[in-house]
Amino acid sequence: MKKKKKSAADIRRVMLAAFLAIVVLALAVVFFRSGGQQQIIAKREAPSEQPRRPASGPAGFRDVILFFASEDDNLLHPEERKIPAGASAAEEAAEVVRELIKGSNGSLLSALPAGTRLRRLFITKEGIAYVDFSREIASQPSGSSEELAAVYSVVNTLAYNFKPVKKVFILVEGAERETLGGHVNLGEAFVPQFSLDAR
Amino acid sequence: MSPDAGSIPAASTILLPREKLRDARTARTRQWLSFSLVFFSALSWVAAQPTLKAQVQDFENYSRAILTLPSPLPFSLVKDDNFLQVRIPTGNTFNLKAEPIRSRFIKSISWNRSGGVYIVVIEGRHGRFRHESFQVEKRRQLVIDFYEQAEPAPSAAPKPVAPPAAPEVPKPAPSREEAPPAQPAAQPARPEADVPRGVRTIVLDPGHGGIEVGAKGKFGALEKDVTLAISLRLKALIEKNLAYRVEMTRDRDLDVPLENRAAIANNNRAALFISVHANGSPRRKAKGSETFFLSLNATDEEARRLAYLENNSAQFDKPMDTSGNDEIQMILWDMAQSAYLKQSQRLAEIVQEELNTLLGTANRGIKQAPFKVLTGVACPAVLVEVAFISNPDEEKELVAPGFQDNVAQAIYRGLVSYIRLSP
């Protein structure tokens, strides 16, 4: 009788333990899964929640260098720009890419096709900046030099201005793409090639 | 300020995919089931027909076709111009199973029927060939060797008459089911010594093709057309003057995926890979030719790993073994070119020198770039940007047959010097 009682208690204990284990497991799953998503959401929402842009105060700006192609030679030439300071490197990097798309204020040549939009930009802990362009970046027939200029104007500009950026991965319409126009491999993150910059 | 803030998807759309995934999973299972049903019924239908297996292997001075019949059957051989007919008088129609053919002397294998005779038609690559045939495997296998007839005195060394060759033949045929093309199983341990064999392959890759037009000139010239014209001229020069076989990644206006181009080189165990392109630049004045070899997007750590590979590149001289660990194979395939960077650089230098001297085009030197088409090629490989199609002056030249000839000449001379310097 006593024994039976004990075993019943045992069963209850085991069941409780199992129940707790399941709850813990479920919580862990929920925690990790939603954790990942929240991160993404936070990153996405970051740019839109910044109406508190530090107006035109001089402290609210940051000097950056953009690299453009040039009619003079085959190198990428620097151009200074002021951008509004952002809350994060990713935010500022996105602004820099938008400036690159707008093109040179001087006589330098934009390496990115007109109509291209930046869709998203984020920087991973490993130092890879993922830059997601709209389809226009790959819309027109292009030669090797055009592709190289387009890719490395982005890669070198980001790596030059942002310490955390070690490599740049280019996406098109949110997905990986083989090449822009049949030449340069987009399947791997790019390491900056500062030898392409005019000094 | 940020015009694309509006295009950022709402949070709810981000959570959706998991549910979708579950739906997709059941849908996929159903799809898979119906697919396998169709597949197996198709399989049983095909299995009902007796199979006639055709295999082709290249040897030093001949190509061998092996036909494996389901049972010993009488046959006769009829030669007609550059076709060899194997006529089998039988009411049966066989399910002809032929691997893709990449061979020096055999172009294609097909079949037809005529009046109670099943005919296997073997098309020779060159008009004149001489053939020798014998049977093995209790007359179930018919072996036909194709020689070039131009040489009346065949080299004495490898004389593959029936008896000595026979023991070698039966083994590969029955055991190989889905072996990758052009990797003759008859050479399991391919010694390094046979690298400078009689005939090796140069793979020419005319850039772009089909809907992938490449760069476009002001007057409408397309990169894909120019690259094909030059490559065909280069092919003719090599075949006329060098003891190399030429394989093209495309010989007409065709869309060929970039990986397939590298695969064609590797499956043919190419000695050299030349990708021909015409350049386009945002600069209107850009002109001249450039020869590229692959650059790797390598950080320090990766660079060390690659340096190791480069110094231990012997493994890449062997054909890839696609069995075993797929993931490792994929990584190796991705990095295949990294083992050949030194040779590729040398080849690029020599080709570029020739382009400079012969054409007098502006020297833009050799360069490194991460070109997709080069990454998987397991042999010295370069990408030649002949001239700028985006420059109106050079566009006019690029479409001119005379200029195309000159370019082909220049690349050809570069190849000759490279081959001479690196036996």
Interface residues (C-beta under 8 A of the other chain):
Chain A: Q37 I40 I41 R44 E45 P47 S48 R53 A69 S70 E71 N74 P84 A94 E95 R98 L109 S110 A111 R117 L118 R119 R120 P141 S142 G143 S144 S145 E146 L148 A149 K166 K167 E178 T179 G181 G182 H183 V184 N185 L186 G187 E188 A189 F190 V191 Q193
Chain B: M1 S2 P3 D4 A5 S7 I8 P9 A11 I14 L15 G207 H208 E212 V213 G214 A215 K216 L222 E223 L258 H277 A278 N279 G280 S281 P282 R283 R284 K285 A286 E290 F292 S295 N297 A298 T299 R364 A369 P370 F371 K372 V373 T375 L383 E385 F388 I389 S390
